[in-house]
């Protein structure tokens, strides 16, 4: 018996496994959500900037080497996905 919140795994004809979540039940109809479980969530990512390639900034923030020196170390970034 299906229940709201129950997770399912369905294999597509090409062999890809798709994770689904039951989000609604209405009589003989079932609503499924195939979004990634982190879709719409805020994520906290830690990264170390190692190098900046190219000259896309045109000196606005300094040379790529100057910018890389200022950005070394851990940088925290949060964004909704």
C-alpha positions as CSV (number, residue, x, y, z in Angstrom):
1,X,0.0,0.0,0.0
2,X,1.5,3.4,-1.0
3,X,2.0,6.0,1.7
4,X,2.9,9.7,1.4
5,X,6.6,10.1,2.1
6,X,7.5,6.6,0.9
7,X,10.5,6.5,-1.4
8,X,10.6,4.3,-4.5
9,X,13.3,3.3,-6.9
10,X,12.3,2.8,-10.5
11,X,14.6,1.5,-13.3
12,X,14.0,3.2,-16.7
13,X,14.2,1.2,-19.9
14,X,17.8,2.4,-20.4
15,X,18.8,1.0,-17.0
16,X,19.0,4.3,-15.2
17,X,17.7,4.2,-11.6
18,X,15.3,7.0,-10.7
19,X,14.5,7.8,-7.0
20,X,10.9,8.9,-6.5
21,X,9.0,10.1,-3.5
22,X,5.2,9.7,-3.0
23,X,3.9,13.3,-2.3
24,X,0.2,12.7,-2.6
25,X,-2.6,10.2,-2.7
26,X,-6.1,10.8,-4.0
27,X,-8.3,7.8,-4.5
28,X,-6.6,5.7,-7.2
29,X,-4.1,8.5,-8.1
30,X,-0.5,8.8,-6.8
31,X,1.6,11.9,-7.1
32,X,5.3,11.3,-7.4
33,X,8.3,13.7,-7.0
34,X,11.4,12.9,-9.0
35,X,13.5,15.9,-7.9
36,X,16.8,15.4,-6.2
37,X,16.3,15.3,-2.4
38,X,18.3,18.5,-2.0
39,X,16.4,20.5,-4.7
40,X,15.3,23.8,-3.3
41,X,17.5,23.5,-0.2
42,X,20.3,25.8,0.9
43,X,23.7,24.2,0.6
44,X,26.9,25.1,2.5
45,X,30.0,24.3,0.4
46,X,33.6,24.6,1.6
47,X,36.2,25.0,-1.1
48,X,39.8,26.0,-1.6
49,X,40.5,28.3,-4.5
50,X,43.7,27.1,-6.1
51,X,44.0,29.2,-9.3
52,X,42.2,31.6,-11.5
53,X,42.6,31.1,-15.2
54,X,42.2,33.7,-18.0
55,X,41.7,37.4,-17.9
56,X,37.9,37.7,-17.8
57,X,38.0,40.2,-14.9
58,X,40.0,42.8,-17.0
59,X,41.9,44.0,-13.9
60,X,38.8,45.2,-12.1
61,X,39.8,43.3,-9.0
62,X,43.5,43.2,-9.7
63,X,45.5,40.7,-11.6
64,X,44.5,37.0,-11.4
65,X,47.6,36.4,-9.2
66,X,46.6,39.2,-6.8
67,X,43.0,38.0,-6.6
68,X,44.2,34.4,-6.0
69,X,46.4,35.5,-3.1
70,X,43.5,37.3,-1.5
71,X,41.2,34.3,-2.0
72,X,43.5,31.6,-0.7
73,X,42.1,29.6,2.2
74,X,38.6,28.4,2.9
75,X,35.7,30.2,1.4
76,X,32.1,29.6,2.5
77,X,29.3,30.0,-0.1
78,X,25.6,29.4,0.3
79,X,23.1,29.3,-2.5
80,X,19.6,27.8,-3.0
81,X,19.7,25.2,-5.7
